[in-house]
Every structure is written in structure tokens, then in C-alpha cells.
Amino acid sequence: MSFLDRLENISRNVQNFEQKKKIELIIKHVKLYYKYLGEGITNKYYNITGNTRAFSEFEIIFNLLHNLLKNYHNTITSEYQEINPDFYILKIDQLFEHILDLLEIDLTGDEQIQEGNIFLGIEEKLERANKSARDGNAEGLFSSCHTVVELLLKDKLGIALDMDGARLGKILGICIRHDVFKGNSNILQQLDKNVCLIDNWTKHEAFNPSFTQMNDALSNTIQAYRVLKGVVPNINPEVKEEISKILIKNN
């Protein structure tokens, strides 16, 4: 299946309207990219930098895909740098293939979580985290671990709104101070330190986690899921109001 065929297939299956619009825009630029390549598309060692319009369309496509896959910015940027300055068709095809693999995983995972049981969604994210660990993909690992913690807290605390890294850390802090998960505050402290904090650094400060940090994050997340999914949280009115204030104020 060609790059364009795969994109069109993703567009047909994606449920989120905003994501669908973004993918449809990418499809339009891919068609222009093919148009400007002309016969060059059949030559795997054709360097597109000599074709101004084709190269411009490639840059547009890459940037649109890059923005769509926020969880994998560093990985995608690194692969882009590997093919620069020799932008051969072969290397571009390989880059696009990996990007579409990531996009399909991202969109499929989100749909499964929305449509299925919350714990099935968490287990799928843990599988993805394990795969990222095996691939040495720190961004993917920390993104998946962050999502596991968020889903677990949303389910246990009855939270409706999504949480970015800063809010997730604050909510963990509230749960620790009030011992919401009786006797398990140490697990929450490890999540805050080894998952949330490093995930924020990775996303916003170009931090490159060590293999030990990746292993600790995955281990802590798995332990938290196994222990906390069976714990009934102690949520008094004060805790509920404190959590709601953070979520509503920052939404």
C-alpha cells in the first residue's frame, strides 16, 4: 500500500473530526508532492532538493505530520536529520513509512481507549510502553506511561477533563498529602518523580532520559496499575474541591 493509500485509509477510519481535517490537508499536499515529482518518483535515488516545488511540498508534509505526532517529536526530528542533506526518494519513503506506523498506533490506541473498558485501554498503553522500551524510544515510553497514570486517576477519582503534565503532577500531590490511596503514597511519589517530571522534561526541555530512568518509569507505572486498580480511594469533599479547582481553573 502506497503512502497516499495508507493516509487515505487512516482518514476514513479516524473518529476525531479535528484529526480527520488535519489528515485530509496532508493528503492534499501529498498529491501535490507526487505531481511535482513527476517521473522522478520512480527513481529511488532521485534527490528532491533539486526540485524546488517537490522539496517544498515534502517540507510541508513533514511539518504537518510532525505537529500531528506530538508524542514523538524528538524521534521524528532525529530521523529527519539522518536523511539531511541527501533527500533521496528511498530515504523519504522510509521516513514516511515509520511516521505512518506511529500515526496508526496513536490513533488506533486512542479509539480503543474511548470505545472500550478503561482497564483494557490502560493495558494497551502498557504494551505500547513495553514496545517503546524495547525500541529505545524514550518519548513513546514516557508518553504511554503518562497516559496510563492519567487514565488510572481519571477512573479512580471520577475526573472528566484531560490532564497535562503539570495538572497531573498537582493531582498526584493532592492524593499524596491527603493519603487518598490509603498506604500507597510512596507509589504516587515514585510516579510523580520518575514518570510525570521526566515526561515534562522530555517534551518541553529536550531532555534525553537514561535507560535506567526509562526502566524505572515503566516499572513504577506497572506497579501502580497492579496495586491501585484494586484500591478504593478516600475522596472527601475537601479533596474533591481541591482537585476540581485545579482542573477547572487551568482548563
For each residue, the residues with C-beta under 8 A, 3 or more apart:
1: 5 6 9
2: 5 6
3: 6 7 30 93 96 97 100
4: 7 8 27 30 31 34
5: 1 2 8 9
6: 1 2 3 9 10 100 104
7: 3 4 10 11 23 26 27 30 100
8: 4 5 11 12 27
9: 1 5 6 12 13
10: 6 7 13 14 23 100 103 104 107
11: 7 8 14 20 23 24 27
12: 8 9
13: 9 10 107
14: 10 11 19 20 23 107 111
15: 111 114
16: 19 20 107 110
17: 20 21
18: 21 22
19: 14 16 22 23 68 107
20: 11 14 16 17 23 24
21: 17 18 24 25
22: 18 19 25 26 64 67 68
23: 7 10 11 14 19 20 26 27 68
24: 11 20 21 27 28
25: 21 22 28 29 64
26: 7 22 23 29 30 61 64 65 68
27: 4 7 8 11 23 24 30 31
28: 24 25 31 32
29: 25 26 32 33 57 60 61 64
30: 3 4 7 26 27 33 34 57 61
31: 4 27 28 34 35
32: 28 29 35 36 53 57
33: 29 30 36 37 54 57 58 61
34: 4 30 31 37 41
35: 31 32 38
36: 32 33 51 53 54 57
37: 33 34 40 41 46 48 51 54 89
38: 35 41
39: 42 43
40: 37 43 46 48 51 54 89
41: 34 37 38 46 89
42: 39
43: 39 40 46 89
44: 88 89 90 93
45: 88 89 90
46: 37 40 41 43 88 89
47: 50 86 87 88
48: 37 40 51 54 55 58 87 88 89 92
49: 55 85 87
50: 47
51: 36 37 40 48 54 55
52: 55 56
53: 32 36 56 57
54: 33 36 37 40 48 51 57 58
55: 48 49 51 52 58 59 87
56: 52 53 59 60
57: 29 30 32 33 36 53 54 60 61
58: 33 48 54 55 61 62 87 92
59: 55 56 62 63
60: 29 56 57 63 64
61: 26 29 30 33 57 58 64 65 96
62: 58 59 65 66 80 95
63: 59 60 66 67
64: 22 25 26 29 60 61 67 68
65: 26 61 62 68 69 76 96 99 103
66: 62 63 69 73 76 77
67: 22 63 64 70
68: 19 22 23 26 64 65 103
69: 65 66 72 73 76 99 102 103 106
70: 67 73 203
71: 106 139 140 143
72: 69 75 76 102 137 139 140 143
73: 66 69 70 76 77 139 203
74: 77 78 138 139 202 206 208
75: 72 78 79 102 137 139 140
76: 65 66 69 72 73 79 80 99 102
77: 66 73 74 80 81
78: 74 75 81 82
79: 75 76 82 83 95 98
80: 62 76 77 83 84 95
81: 77 78 84
82: 78 79 91
83: 79 80 86 87 88 91 92 95
84: 80 81 87
85: 49
86: 47 83 91
87: 47 48 49 55 58 83 84 91 92
88: 44 45 46 47 48 83 91 92
89: 37 40 41 43 44 45 46 48 92 93
90: 44 45 93 94
91: 82 83 86 87 88 94 95
92: 48 58 83 87 88 89 95 96
93: 3 44 89 90 96 97
94: 90 91 97 98
95: 62 79 80 83 91 92 98 99
96: 3 61 65 92 93 99 100
97: 3 93 94 100 101
98: 79 94 95 101 102
99: 65 69 76 95 96 102 103
100: 3 6 7 10 96 97 103 104
101: 97 98 104 105
102: 69 72 75 76 98 99 105 106 140
103: 10 65 68 69 99 100 106 107
104: 6 10 100 101 107 108
105: 101 102 108 109 128
106: 69 71 102 103 109 110
107: 10 13 14 16 19 103 104 110 111
108: 104 105 111 112
109: 105 106 112 113 121 124 125 128
110: 16 106 107 113 114
111: 14 15 107 108 114 115
112: 108 109 115 116 120 121 124
113: 109 110 116 118 121 124 125 151
114: 15 110 111
115: 111 112
116: 112 113 120 121
117: 120 121
118: 113 121 122 151 154 155
119: 122 123 155 229
120: 112 116 117 123 124
121: 109 112 113 116 117 118 124 125 151
122: 118 119 125 126 148 151 152 225
123: 119 120 126 127
124: 109 112 113 120 121 127 128
125: 109 113 121 122 128 129 144 145 147 148 151
126: 122 123 129 130 144 148 221 222 225
127: 123 124 130 131
128: 105 109 124 125 131 132 140 144
129: 125 126 132 133 140 141 144 145 148 218 221
130: 126 127 133 134 218
131: 127 128 134 135 140
132: 128 129 135 137 138 139 140 141 144
133: 129 130 136 137 141 214 215 218
134: 130 131
135: 131 132 140
136: 133 211
137: 72 75 132 133 140 141
138: 74 132 141 142 202 208 209 214
139: 71 72 73 74 75 132 142 143 202 203
140: 71 72 75 102 128 129 131 132 135 137 143 144
141: 129 132 133 137 138 144 145 214 217 218
142: 138 139 145 146 195 198 199 202 209 214 217
143: 71 72 139 140 146 147 199
144: 125 126 128 129 132 140 141 147 148
145: 125 129 141 142 148 149 195 199 217 218 220 221
146: 142 143 149 150 165 168 195 196 199
147: 125 143 144 150 151
148: 122 125 126 129 144 145 151 152 221 224 225
149: 145 146 152 153 168 172 191 195 196 221 224
150: 146 147 153 154 162 163 168
151: 113 118 121 122 125 147 148 154 155
152: 122 148 149 155 156 224 225 228 229
153: 149 150 156 157 159 163 168 171 172 175
154: 118 150 151 157 158 159 160 163
155: 118 119 151 152
156: 152 153 181 228 231 233
157: 153 154 171 175 180 233 235 243
158: 154 235
159: 153 154 163 171 243 247
160: 154
161: 247 248 251
162: 150
163: 150 153 154 159 167 168 171 247
164: 167 168
165: 146 168 169 196 199 200 203
166: 169 170 200 250
167: 163 164 170 171 246 247 250
168: 146 149 150 153 163 164 165 171 172 196
169: 165 166 172 173 192 196 197 200
170: 166 167 173 174 246
171: 153 157 159 163 167 168 174 175 243 246 247
172: 149 153 168 169 175 176 188 191 192 196
173: 169 170 176 177 192
174: 170 171 177 178 180 239 242 243 246
175: 153 157 171 172 178 179 180 181 185 188 233 239
176: 172 173 179 185 188 189 192
177: 173 174
178: 174 175 234 236 238 239
179: 175 176 182 183 185 234
180: 157 174 175 233 234 235 239
181: 156 175 184 185 187 188 228 231 233 234
182: 179 231 234
183: 179
184: 181 187 188 227 228 231
185: 175 176 179 181 188 189
186: 189 190
187: 181 184 190 191 220 223 224 227 228
188: 172 175 176 181 184 185 191 192 224
189: 176 185 186 192 193
190: 186 187 193 194 195 216 220 223 224
191: 149 172 187 188 194 195 196 220 221 224
192: 169 172 173 176 188 189 195 196 197
193: 189 190 196 197
194: 190 191 197 198 213 216 217 220
195: 142 145 146 149 190 191 192 198 199 217 220 221
196: 146 149 165 168 169 172 191 192 193 199 200
197: 169 192 193 194 200 201
198: 142 194 195 201 202 207 209 213 217
199: 142 143 145 146 165 195 196 202 203 217
200: 165 166 169 196 197 203 204 205
201: 197 198 204 205 207 209
202: 74 138 139 142 198 199 205 206 207 208 209
203: 70 73 139 165 199 200
204: 200 201
205: 200 201 202
206: 74 202
207: 198 201 202
208: 74 138 202
209: 138 142 198 201 202 213 214 217
210: 213 214
211: 136 214 215
212: 215 216
213: 194 198 209 210 216 217
214: 133 138 141 142 209 210 211 217 218
215: 133 211 212 218 219
216: 190 194 212 213 219 220
217: 141 142 145 194 195 198 199 209 213 214 220 221
218: 129 130 133 141 145 214 215 221 222
219: 215 216 222 223
220: 145 187 190 191 194 195 216 217 223 224
221: 126 129 145 148 149 191 195 217 218 224 225
222: 126 218 219 225 226
223: 187 190 219 220 226 227
224: 148 149 152 187 188 190 191 220 221 227 228
225: 122 126 148 152 221 222 228 229
226: 222 223 229
227: 184 187 223 224 230 231
228: 152 156 181 184 187 224 225 231
229: 119 152 225 226
230: 227
231: 156 181 182 184 227 228
232:
233: 156 157 175 180 181
234: 178 179 180 181 182 239
235: 157 158 180 239 240
236: 178 239 240
237: 240 241
238: 178 241 242
239: 174 175 178 180 234 235 236 242 243
240: 235 236 237 243 244
241: 237 238 244 245
242: 174 238 239 245 246
243: 157 159 171 174 239 240 246 247
244: 240 241 247 248
245: 241 242 248 249
246: 167 170 171 174 242 243 249 250
247: 159 161 163 167 171 243 244 250 251
248: 161 244 245 251
249: 245 246
250: 166 167 246 247
251: 161 247 248
